[in-house]
Amino acid sequence: MLDTITKANASDFDAIWQLYADVCEHQAQDAYGAKWTIGVYPTESDIRAHIDAGELYVGWSGGQPVAAMVLVGHEDPEYASVPWKTPAADDEVAVIHLLAVHPHARGLHAGAELVHEATLLSRAAGKRVMHLDVVPGNLAASHIYVAEGYELACTYQIYYEDTGLADFEMYELVL
């Protein structure tokens, strides 16, 4: 359980970057995961830009960041051709990216708490729908999203620097 969820600020950068580095390093020991490559995705400039834009949220426990996510208040350009079930203008969409839970905090529902917070924030901002993508086989992430009410819209190929052209499970939540 998280003590608090806050928007990240610049002074949090080092601890947040270490969280993402720890998550990426631990992936080799995981049966599933996001398959990120630290320095490729995410990059330090990605994290700093999301902090500066007020898009990065952190789950804290015992004074330490144990989970993080990016919540963007518009459609992702990579999703423009995805056949979503619910039509919505770009500004009616919120998107979750970079949901990460520190290996030592797994099983404590930190990811679920962040996703729930993203849902509340998006509703309060007047968004109509939320979108996100998951690497096929990332069972923990898929479980969190389905438990929050997301539905699998389709499997779709997207090109990202760290994965190349790959299939992603595209999830949608009508708010």
SEBAMI-432949 format. One record per residue (C-alpha): residue number from 1; residue in three letters; y, z, x. Coordinates in pm, whole numbers, padded with zeros to 5 digits, m for minus. Layout:
// SEBAMI-432949
(vexvex NUM, 'ALA', (Y, Z, X))
...
This chain:
// SEBAMI-432949
(vexvex 1, 'MET', (00000, 00000, 00000))
(vexvex 2, 'LEU', (00348, m00089, 00124))
(vexvex 3, 'ASP', (00625, 00167, 00158))
(vexvex 4, 'THR', (00889, m00094, 00087))
(vexvex 5, 'ILE', (00961, m00466, 00077))
(vexvex 6, 'THR', (01293, m00585, 00220))
(vexvex 7, 'LYS', (01469, m00904, 00317))
(vexvex 8, 'ALA', (01441, m00940, 00690))
(vexvex 9, 'ASN', (01751, m00917, 00903))
(vexvex 10, 'ALA', (01820, m01035, 01256))
(vexvex 11, 'SER', (01739, m00695, 01406))
(vexvex 12, 'ASP', (01386, m00724, 01260))
(vexvex 13, 'PHE', (01310, m01048, 01446))
(vexvex 14, 'ASP', (01109, m00909, 01740))
(vexvex 15, 'ALA', (00881, m00700, 01518))
(vexvex 16, 'ILE', (00833, m00988, 01272))
(vexvex 17, 'TRP', (00761, m01236, 01551))
(vexvex 18, 'GLN', (00501, m00995, 01689))
(vexvex 19, 'LEU', (00344, m00970, 01342))
(vexvex 20, 'TYR', (00303, m01349, 01325))
(vexvex 21, 'ALA', (00177, m01360, 01685))
(vexvex 22, 'ASP', (m00084, m01092, 01607))
(vexvex 23, 'VAL', (m00195, m01279, 01294))
(vexvex 24, 'CYS', (m00228, m01606, 01486))
(vexvex 25, 'GLU', (m00414, m01443, 01775))
(vexvex 26, 'HIS', (m00659, m01275, 01537))
(vexvex 27, 'GLN', (m00748, m01603, 01359))
(vexvex 28, 'ALA', (m01020, m01675, 01617))
(vexvex 29, 'GLN', (m01203, m01368, 01487))
(vexvex 30, 'ASP', (m01154, m01453, 01119))
(vexvex 31, 'ALA', (m01399, m01637, 00899))
(vexvex 32, 'TYR', (m01097, m01787, 00722))
(vexvex 33, 'GLY', (m00725, m01803, 00774))
(vexvex 34, 'ALA', (m00414, m02015, 00770))
(vexvex 35, 'LYS', (m00502, m02194, 01096))
(vexvex 36, 'TRP', (m00150, m02154, 01234))
(vexvex 37, 'THR', (m00061, m02211, 01599))
(vexvex 38, 'ILE', (00208, m01973, 01717))
(vexvex 39, 'GLY', (00493, m02168, 01873))
(vexvex 40, 'VAL', (00401, m02481, 01674))
(vexvex 41, 'TYR', (00394, m02324, 01329))
(vexvex 42, 'PRO', (00546, m02084, 01304))
(vexvex 43, 'THR', (00810, m02125, 01575))
(vexvex 44, 'GLU', (01068, m01870, 01677))
(vexvex 45, 'SER', (01339, m02101, 01541))
(vexvex 46, 'ASP', (01152, m02125, 01205))
(vexvex 47, 'ILE', (01144, m01748, 01171))
(vexvex 48, 'ARG', (01507, m01705, 01279))
(vexvex 49, 'ALA', (01622, m01977, 01037))
(vexvex 50, 'HIS', (01435, m01816, 00747))
(vexvex 51, 'ILE', (01585, m01476, 00833))
(vexvex 52, 'ASP', (01935, m01626, 00856))
(vexvex 53, 'ALA', (01885, m01802, 00519))
(vexvex 54, 'GLY', (01772, m01476, 00354))
(vexvex 55, 'GLU', (01429, m01625, 00279))
(vexvex 56, 'LEU', (01201, m01400, 00484))
(vexvex 57, 'TYR', (01066, m01084, 00321))
(vexvex 58, 'VAL', (00884, m00805, 00501))
(vexvex 59, 'GLY', (00637, m00548, 00376))
(vexvex 60, 'TRP', (00676, m00221, 00566))
(vexvex 61, 'SER', (00430, 00062, 00611))
(vexvex 62, 'GLY', (00489, 00361, 00834))
(vexvex 63, 'GLY', (00807, 00201, 00966))
(vexvex 64, 'GLN', (00620, m00108, 01086))
(vexvex 65, 'PRO', (00615, m00460, 00942))
(vexvex 66, 'VAL', (00260, m00519, 00820))
(vexvex 67, 'ALA', (00315, m00827, 00605))
(vexvex 68, 'ALA', (00570, m01104, 00571))
(vexvex 69, 'MET', (00642, m01417, 00369))
(vexvex 70, 'VAL', (00904, m01681, 00320))
(vexvex 71, 'LEU', (01035, m01741, m00031))
(vexvex 72, 'VAL', (01236, m02062, m00065))
(vexvex 73, 'GLY', (01442, m02122, m00379))
(vexvex 74, 'HIS', (01381, m02497, m00407))
(vexvex 75, 'GLU', (01097, m02746, m00397))
(vexvex 76, 'ASP', (00948, m02821, m00056))
(vexvex 77, 'PRO', (01016, m03183, 00048))
(vexvex 78, 'GLU', (00649, m03208, 00155))
(vexvex 79, 'TYR', (00553, m03147, m00208))
(vexvex 80, 'ALA', (00761, m03428, m00357))
(vexvex 81, 'SER', (00459, m03650, m00438))
(vexvex 82, 'VAL', (00219, m03374, m00541))
(vexvex 83, 'PRO', (00098, m03428, m00900))
(vexvex 84, 'TRP', (00203, m03086, m01030))
(vexvex 85, 'LYS', (00094, m02991, m01381))
(vexvex 86, 'THR', (00438, m02857, m01475))
(vexvex 87, 'PRO', (00734, m03089, m01422))
(vexvex 88, 'ALA', (01038, m02914, m01278))
(vexvex 89, 'ALA', (01357, m03008, m01097))
(vexvex 90, 'ASP', (01376, m02908, m00731))
(vexvex 91, 'ASP', (01614, m02622, m00808))
(vexvex 92, 'GLU', (01380, m02485, m01076))
(vexvex 93, 'VAL', (01105, m02426, m00819))
(vexvex 94, 'ALA', (01038, m02144, m00575))
(vexvex 95, 'VAL', (00794, m02189, m00288))
(vexvex 96, 'ILE', (00602, m01933, m00083))
(vexvex 97, 'HIS', (00536, m02013, 00283))
(vexvex 98, 'LEU', (00406, m01818, 00579))
(vexvex 99, 'LEU', (00239, m01533, 00391))
(vexvex 100, 'ALA', (00095, m01316, 00666))
(vexvex 101, 'VAL', (m00078, m00979, 00671))
(vexvex 102, 'HIS', (m00137, m00796, 00998))
(vexvex 103, 'PRO', (m00510, m00769, 01080))
(vexvex 104, 'HIS', (m00487, m00388, 01072))
(vexvex 105, 'ALA', (m00339, m00391, 00720))
(vexvex 106, 'ARG', (m00592, m00620, 00557))
(vexvex 107, 'GLY', (m00762, m00484, 00250))
(vexvex 108, 'LEU', (m00461, m00267, 00163))
(vexvex 109, 'HIS', (m00317, m00521, m00086))
(vexvex 110, 'ALA', (m00004, m00585, 00121))
(vexvex 111, 'GLY', (m00030, m00962, 00062))
(vexvex 112, 'ALA', (m00074, m00912, m00310))
(vexvex 113, 'GLU', (00232, m00685, m00322))
(vexvex 114, 'LEU', (00444, m00947, m00146))
(vexvex 115, 'VAL', (00326, m01226, m00378))
(vexvex 116, 'HIS', (00398, m01008, m00680))
(vexvex 117, 'GLU', (00747, m00939, m00544))
(vexvex 118, 'ALA', (00800, m01315, m00494))
(vexvex 119, 'THR', (00707, m01370, m00858))
(vexvex 120, 'LEU', (00955, m01106, m00976))
(vexvex 121, 'LEU', (01233, m01240, m00755))
(vexvex 122, 'SER', (01171, m01598, m00868))
(vexvex 123, 'ARG', (01176, m01502, m01236))
(vexvex 124, 'ALA', (01497, m01306, m01185))
(vexvex 125, 'ALA', (01650, m01612, m01015))
(vexvex 126, 'GLY', (01569, m01822, m01322))
(vexvex 127, 'LYS', (01301, m02035, m01159))
(vexvex 128, 'ARG', (01054, m02213, m01392))
(vexvex 129, 'VAL', (00761, m02257, m01155))
(vexvex 130, 'MET', (00630, m02152, m00815))
(vexvex 131, 'HIS', (00441, m02374, m00571))
(vexvex 132, 'LEU', (00250, m02318, m00251))
(vexvex 133, 'ASP', (m00028, m02462, m00041))
(vexvex 134, 'VAL', (m00341, m02305, 00105))
(vexvex 135, 'VAL', (m00576, m02434, 00372))
(vexvex 136, 'PRO', (m00911, m02495, 00199))
(vexvex 137, 'GLY', (m01144, m02209, 00276))
(vexvex 138, 'ASN', (m00869, m01948, 00319))
(vexvex 139, 'LEU', (m01042, m01725, 00067))
(vexvex 140, 'ALA', (m00817, m01422, 00107))
(vexvex 141, 'ALA', (m00501, m01620, 00030))
(vexvex 142, 'SER', (m00661, m01807, m00260))
(vexvex 143, 'HIS', (m00785, m01479, m00408))
(vexvex 144, 'ILE', (m00436, m01325, m00391))
(vexvex 145, 'TYR', (m00274, m01622, m00562))
(vexvex 146, 'VAL', (m00535, m01654, m00837))
(vexvex 147, 'ALA', (m00511, m01281, m00907))
(vexvex 148, 'GLU', (m00133, m01323, m00949))
(vexvex 149, 'GLY', (m00191, m01602, m01203))
(vexvex 150, 'TYR', (m00160, m01913, m00990))
(vexvex 151, 'GLU', (m00376, m02210, m01084))
(vexvex 152, 'LEU', (m00513, m02475, m00852))
(vexvex 153, 'ALA', (m00316, m02789, m00940))
(vexvex 154, 'CYS', (m00498, m03024, m00701))
(vexvex 155, 'THR', (m00606, m03085, m00346))
(vexvex 156, 'TYR', (m00350, m03295, m00163))
(vexvex 157, 'GLN', (m00302, m03434, 00186))
(vexvex 158, 'ILE', (00007, m03315, 00374))
(vexvex 159, 'TYR', (00111, m03371, 00733))
(vexvex 160, 'TYR', (00221, m03063, 00925))
(vexvex 161, 'GLU', (00276, m03047, 01301))
(vexvex 162, 'ASP', (00010, m02782, 01353))
(vexvex 163, 'THR', (m00260, m02939, 01134))
(vexvex 164, 'GLY', (m00185, m03309, 01135))
(vexvex 165, 'LEU', (m00271, m03486, 00811))
(vexvex 166, 'ALA', (m00500, m03248, 00625))
(vexvex 167, 'ASP', (m00612, m03149, 00278))
(vexvex 168, 'PHE', (m00440, m02851, 00119))
(vexvex 169, 'GLU', (m00510, m02670, m00205))
(vexvex 170, 'MET', (m00189, m02685, m00406))
(vexvex 171, 'TYR', (m00130, m02383, m00630))
(vexvex 172, 'GLU', (00118, m02351, m00914))
(vexvex 173, 'LEU', (00244, m02061, m01125))
(vexvex 174, 'VAL', (00448, m02120, m01440))
(vexvex 175, 'LEU', (00703, m01840, m01471))
